[in-house]
Amino acid sequence: MGLLRLQPFHLDRPEAVKELISRSGTEWIAVLNQEVLRLKNVGDFVCEWFFDFHTLPFDVSRVQVTLGRAFGMARLRGQGSVHVQLPEHELLGDSKPIRELRKLLSKLAPTESPVLIRGESGTGKELVARTLHSQSLRRNKPFIAINCGAIPEHLIQSELFGHEKGAFTGAHQRKIGRIEAAHGGTLFLDEIGDLPLELQANLLRFLQEKHIERVGGSQPIAVDVRVLAATHVDLESAIEHRLFREDLYYRLNVLQVVMAPLRERHGDLSMLASHFSHLYSQETGRRPRSFSEDALVAMGMHDWPGNIRELANRVRRGLVLAEGRQIEARDLGLASHHGIVAPMGTLEDYKTRAERQALSDVLNRHSDNLSVAARVLGVSRPTFYRLLHKHQIR
């Protein structure tokens, strides 16, 4: 945390101040005199880039409380953003479904058996496939993914199996297919339920015989891969309607993972939203933001038909549209829990809202353990109780 005395020239060159504040990873407190307070854009600037503000001359007791809160929030922000540095295959969350998923994946990863990953669109099926690969003995070999529903039917055979030069019009050179490219590693067949029936037969033959033939070729090529497949389609229903081969289904469905939709993981919403806020802050050029109480309630009440993919997109939008230090429900495109979200108001109004949000965040993170929450925020238990009473949280 740090104190920065704002001068008029800072507002004339705001980019230099923003660069310092963004780069440091510190919670900054603005120190203002009466001259600066009268400047036109100081309110918006402080709300956007500073944890809090104080006017000169200092009220020492108030400054001490603010420093304690800033220290606590910096620690919270560090805890909340540590997962940004985790590998891309890291599964975030602490809800029961995600804990059970991690436990299951630790059992499935070391095996060589095919795994069928099922779940709604946007639940992170490819993330699970990458996790299985990264925890397997094949982790240092290729991970090759192909979306069976995204490639035109007349091209997918060549994409999967490759082709020889002259195999068809436009085949000017030999091409290695995805299956062959995955040799020694893992082949991930996304949206396997969309694979045309003719290609299902070819894939089944490969799974049985462990070799392929390129399009236009006659030489069998041995390929050693572990096959993972994913689908949002009801394959049992597809089998009944003769849209999916039953024998291929049993080849792929040796082990199964069922992904929980985001609406069943509400305990993970805050952590995931914080992750995306940090992840997309560089892309959007905005400082990572926390979420207002109204935004958290709105997210909890939303059904999330697009699951994690939808959450990521809404947070990206929220970062761009947010006008204060917090993302509001309206910034996410969600209905406000209060019907109408109040305007930002004065700096004191903003500070009150931020203080309440900090208390709510730390209580949620530490399961209402008041002693731990007070210690994290850097305040004494009596001060913590007074803050709870002030904001009518308990």
Sequence and secondary structure as in RCSB ss.txt:
>XXXX:A:sequence
MGLLRLQPFHLDRPEAVKELISRSGTEWIAVLNQEVLRLKNVGDFVCEWFFDFHTLPFDVSRVQVTLGRAFGMAR
LRGQGSVHVQLPEHELLGDSKPIRELRKLLSKLAPTESPVLIRGESGTGKELVARTLHSQSLRRNKPFIAINCGA
IPEHLIQSELFGHEKGAFTGAHQRKIGRIEAAHGGTLFLDEIGDLPLELQANLLRFLQEKHIERVGGSQPIAVDV
RVLAATHVDLESAIEHRLFREDLYYRLNVLQVVMAPLRERHGDLSMLASHFSHLYSQETGRRPRSFSEDALVAMG
MHDWPGNIRELANRVRRGLVLAEGRQIEARDLGLASHHGIVAPMGTLEDYKTRAERQALSDVLNRHSDNLSVAAR
VLGVSRPTFYRLLHKHQIR
>XXXX:A:secstr
 EEEE  HHHHHSHHHHHHHHHHHT  EEEEE HHHHTSTTHHHHHHHH SEEEESS  HHHHHHHHHHHHHHHH
HHHHHHGGGGS TT     SHHHHHHHHHHHHHTTS S EEEE  TTS HHHHHHHHHHTSTTTTS EEEEETTT
S HHHHHHHHH B TTSSTT  S B  HHHHTTTSEEEEETGGGS HHHHHHHHHHHHHSEE  BT  S EE   
EEEEEESS HHHHHHTTSS HHHHHHHTTEEEE   GGG GGGHHHHHHHHHHHTHHHHT    EE HHHHHHHH
H   TTHHHHHHHHHHHHHHH  SSEE TGGGT   TTSS      HHHHHHHHHHHHHHHHHHHTTT HHHHHH
HHT  HHHHHHHHHHTT  
